[in-house]
Structures are given as C-alpha cells and as structure tokens.
Amino acid sequence: LRSPARRQALHAPVSQGLGVPACEDTAAPPAWDGHGDDWWSSPPASPAEQLIIRDALPSLRDDAPTRMLGRAIAAGTAALEMELLRKLRTLPSAERSSKRLASVVNAAIEWKADNLSSSCQTAGGAPVLAACHLDEGDWATRFLVVALRSGTARGGHHVKIERTGSHDIVGLAKEANGEARLRAFYYALLEEQSAALNEESARTGTLLRTYEVFDMRGLTARKVLSPVVLRFTRAQLEVVARVYAGCTQRVAVINLPKWAAIPIRSLLDLLPSHVRQRVHVFSDDWGPFLKNDLDAASLA
C-alpha cells in the first residue's frame, strides 16, 4: 500500500467504545470529531450507556447470544455487552433508550436467522484468517481480492483491505448463481469480522472496530456501472446499516480515478451518517495518511 504525499480527505467524526471502567459523568460520551490524533480512541462506556445496555438485555430474544456472537459466544456476556454498545452508539442521541436498542438488536437477530448459513454461526469455531476459507470463499477469491486481516490500525482496530479496482466483476457476473454466491460470501465475511471484533473487544475491555481500505487502482467505468455492482452494493450497504452497524472505525478509499468521484460519492450517500462521516477519499496522495494510521503489516 505504499504511495506518495499530499492528501485530500473527507474528514469526519469517529467512534466511541466500551472500556471496563466507567466514565465518572452520567452523560453519554462526547462525539469525537475525527480530525485529530484521537480518531482511533475508544472511550469507556458511560454510566448512562451501561444502564441502557443493562435494561435492554432482558428484552432481547432468547437466541440473542448465539445469533449476535456466532463463533464468539464463548466470550460470554462481556462480548454481548460490547455488541450492544456497538449498536447503541450508532443511534441518534434522541433514540438512545433500552427499548430502542433492544428493537435494533432483535431486528438484526431476525435478519441473521433468515439469511446466514449455519456454518457462519457455529459456536466456538476457529477464527477465519483468510477470505478463501469463508463460505463460498474458494469461488469468490477467484474474482475478488480481499485481505481479511491485513494488520492492525492505531488503537488495536482490525484492518481489512479490498483491491476493489482489481475485482473481476464481469467474470463473476457470468457465473451460475453468481450474485447469490457473492452475497453468501460477503455475509460470511461480515459475520466473521463481527465475531472477531466482539471476541477481542471482550478480551481487552476496549470496543474495537474495523479499519477498511478500498484500493480503486485499475477501476473502470464498466465495473462501476455494472448492474451487478450497483445492485449488490446497494443491498450490501443496507445489510451493514441494519445488521452490522457500528463495526467500522474508519474507511480509506484510495487511488480513486477523478472520473469516478461522482458515482462513488453517490454510493457513499447511501451509507448511514455514522459511517459516511468516517470515510476518507484519496486519489494517489494517501501515503502519509495511512502510514500514520496503520502498522507495517498493513502497509506491506
């Protein structure tokens, strides 16, 4: 991921997270502006947040631990509480109540029950470190270039890199049941990311998220305007917003051709505001930005 200097970024707020010790004030943590060096910070849960989470737990479906944690269920209540905090902090301030939180989580559980394969939610399963080992992974990685765990960002956040400009969407679209298999692959990817984050968050006592890098080098208009890409991207963003909200700490879109700025921005507008505000877009001037954010393994 190495490249030259000067950056153009769309700056924005970042996240707040759950630590074990509670903040002393009872107000929700302040919004983090994301412009400074503290974009990676995960402040501990406030007493107000802890109270909302505690009161929401009895209203969750009986299968909440299994459905929301998947293979990370062995991490127990601590992991479930991290997932609830993750969801809570995506809600507008006026909607931050135990009733609303339980409703959001139960809706996510219902979606998972209807859409995820049993292999995605095997309790106690081993971490998946390579995309080819996910559901449909052997097939999908013939067309897609995805590094599931590329390294670590500041604050301990997990790094995922997609070489989006190198994806062979045309070839994928020609495959029998290509779109359905693509959805299954990305659902499994999202579920694995969520499980890994909750597992490590419970272990460390810090709410961790994913730092996403999308490398657009090689992008063509044919790929951007492909009906498969447009349909899939819209559907995928809806799933992220509804089911996997709060899993993203920061997003860097790099090597974006100038001609692609408008279509990419229109897709970004589909993101929930708490995600859109974390997206930084660059042409070929992203080097210093990522060097400051990511470890050597991610930049290799």
Solvent accessible surface area in square Angstrom, and as a share of the most:
residue,aa,sasa,rsa
1,L,20,0.10
2,R,186,0.68
3,S,34,0.22
4,P,92,0.58
5,A,65,0.50
6,R,194,0.71
7,R,107,0.39
8,Q,111,0.49
9,A,30,0.23
10,L,72,0.36
11,H,62,0.28
12,A,7,0.05
13,P,44,0.28
14,V,10,0.05
15,S,1,0.00
16,Q,16,0.07
17,G,0,0.00
18,L,20,0.10
19,G,9,0.09
20,V,117,0.68
21,P,97,0.61
22,A,46,0.36
23,C,34,0.20
24,E,176,0.79
25,D,77,0.40
26,T,101,0.59
27,A,62,0.48
28,A,48,0.37
29,P,13,0.08
30,P,97,0.61
31,A,90,0.70
32,W,53,0.19
33,D,83,0.43
34,G,0,0.00
35,H,112,0.50
36,G,37,0.35
37,D,104,0.54
38,D,54,0.28
39,W,3,0.01
40,W,81,0.28
41,S,19,0.12
42,S,20,0.13
43,P,17,0.11
44,P,41,0.26
45,A,0,0.00
46,S,1,0.00
47,P,42,0.27
48,A,32,0.25
49,E,2,0.01
50,Q,67,0.30
51,L,88,0.44
52,I,31,0.16
53,I,8,0.04
54,R,150,0.55
55,D,63,0.33
56,A,0,0.00
57,L,48,0.24
58,P,112,0.70
59,S,68,0.44
60,L,19,0.09
61,R,93,0.34
62,D,150,0.77
63,D,44,0.23
64,A,2,0.01
65,P,51,0.32
66,T,58,0.34
67,R,68,0.25
68,M,2,0.01
69,L,2,0.01
70,G,0,0.00
71,R,15,0.06
72,A,0,0.00
73,I,49,0.25
74,A,93,0.72
75,A,34,0.26
76,G,31,0.30
77,T,85,0.49
78,A,48,0.37
79,A,0,0.00
80,L,14,0.07
81,E,59,0.27
82,M,7,0.03
83,E,3,0.01
84,L,0,0.00
85,L,0,0.00
86,R,0,0.00
87,K,1,0.00
88,L,0,0.00
89,R,15,0.05
90,T,26,0.15
91,L,13,0.07
92,P,78,0.49
93,S,97,0.63
94,A,105,0.81
95,E,70,0.31
96,R,55,0.20
97,S,50,0.32
98,S,32,0.21
99,K,173,0.73
100,R,98,0.36
101,L,0,0.00
102,A,4,0.03
103,S,56,0.36
104,V,23,0.13
105,V,0,0.00
106,N,36,0.19
107,A,37,0.29
108,A,0,0.00
109,I,0,0.00
110,E,89,0.40
111,W,20,0.07
112,K,2,0.01
113,A,38,0.30
114,D,110,0.57
115,N,64,0.33
116,L,19,0.10
117,S,54,0.35
118,S,101,0.65
119,S,68,0.44
120,C,20,0.12
121,Q,14,0.06
122,T,74,0.43
123,A,60,0.46
124,G,56,0.54
125,G,26,0.25
126,A,79,0.61
127,P,77,0.48
128,V,34,0.19
129,L,125,0.62
130,A,35,0.27
131,A,5,0.04
132,C,47,0.28
133,H,131,0.59
134,L,16,0.08
135,D,42,0.22
136,E,60,0.27
137,G,1,0.01
138,D,109,0.57
139,W,11,0.04
140,A,0,0.00
141,T,48,0.28
142,R,152,0.55
143,F,19,0.08
144,L,6,0.03
145,V,71,0.41
146,V,18,0.10
147,A,43,0.34
148,L,7,0.03
149,R,93,0.34
150,S,22,0.14
151,G,14,0.13
152,T,50,0.29
153,A,6,0.04
154,R,80,0.29
155,G,35,0.34
156,G,26,0.25
157,H,1,0.00
158,H,8,0.04
159,V,0,0.00
160,K,7,0.03
161,I,10,0.05
162,E,10,0.04
163,R,76,0.28
164,T,32,0.19
165,G,1,0.01
166,S,65,0.42
167,H,10,0.05
168,D,64,0.33
169,I,17,0.09
170,V,41,0.23
171,G,18,0.17
172,L,0,0.00
173,A,46,0.35
174,K,161,0.68
175,E,51,0.23
176,A,80,0.62
177,N,117,0.60
178,G,5,0.05
179,E,49,0.22
180,A,48,0.37
181,R,75,0.27
182,L,4,0.02
183,R,90,0.33
184,A,38,0.30
185,F,0,0.00
186,Y,20,0.08
187,Y,29,0.11
188,A,4,0.03
189,L,2,0.01
190,L,21,0.10
191,E,4,0.02
192,E,15,0.07
193,Q,17,0.08
194,S,2,0.02
195,A,4,0.03
196,A,12,0.09
197,L,0,0.00
198,N,0,0.00
199,E,62,0.28
200,E,43,0.19
201,S,0,0.00
202,A,22,0.17
203,R,178,0.65
204,T,66,0.38
205,G,7,0.06
206,T,44,0.26
207,L,0,0.00
208,L,6,0.03
209,R,2,0.01
210,T,4,0.02
211,Y,0,0.00
212,E,19,0.09
213,V,1,0.00
214,F,50,0.21
215,D,10,0.05
216,M,15,0.07
217,R,145,0.53
218,G,50,0.48
219,L,19,0.09
220,T,62,0.36
221,A,49,0.38
222,R,166,0.61
223,K,39,0.16
224,V,8,0.05
225,L,108,0.54
226,S,15,0.10
227,P,87,0.55
228,V,15,0.09
229,V,27,0.16
230,L,59,0.29
231,R,127,0.46
232,F,29,0.12
233,T,31,0.18
234,R,126,0.46
235,A,40,0.31
236,Q,20,0.09
237,L,30,0.15
238,E,122,0.55
239,V,13,0.07
240,V,27,0.16
241,A,41,0.31
242,R,122,0.45
243,V,1,0.00
244,Y,6,0.02
245,A,6,0.05
246,G,5,0.05
247,C,16,0.10
248,T,17,0.10
249,Q,0,0.00
250,R,10,0.04
251,V,11,0.06
252,A,0,0.00
253,V,6,0.03
254,I,0,0.00
255,N,15,0.08
256,L,12,0.06
257,P,33,0.21
258,K,183,0.78
259,W,119,0.42
260,A,0,0.00
261,A,38,0.29
262,I,142,0.72
263,P,34,0.22
264,I,15,0.08
265,R,92,0.33
266,S,61,0.40
267,L,24,0.12
268,L,20,0.10
269,D,96,0.50
270,L,76,0.38
271,L,19,0.09
272,P,29,0.18
273,S,56,0.36
274,H,34,0.15
275,V,10,0.06
276,R,77,0.28
277,Q,75,0.33
278,R,21,0.08
279,V,0,0.00
280,H,1,0.01
281,V,12,0.07
282,F,3,0.01
283,S,33,0.21
284,D,83,0.43
285,D,16,0.08
286,W,5,0.02
287,G,10,0.10
288,P,66,0.42
289,F,12,0.05
290,L,0,0.00
291,K,152,0.64
292,N,86,0.44
293,D,2,0.01
294,L,13,0.06
295,D,54,0.28
296,A,78,0.60
297,A,65,0.51
298,S,2,0.02
299,L,19,0.09
300,A,92,0.71
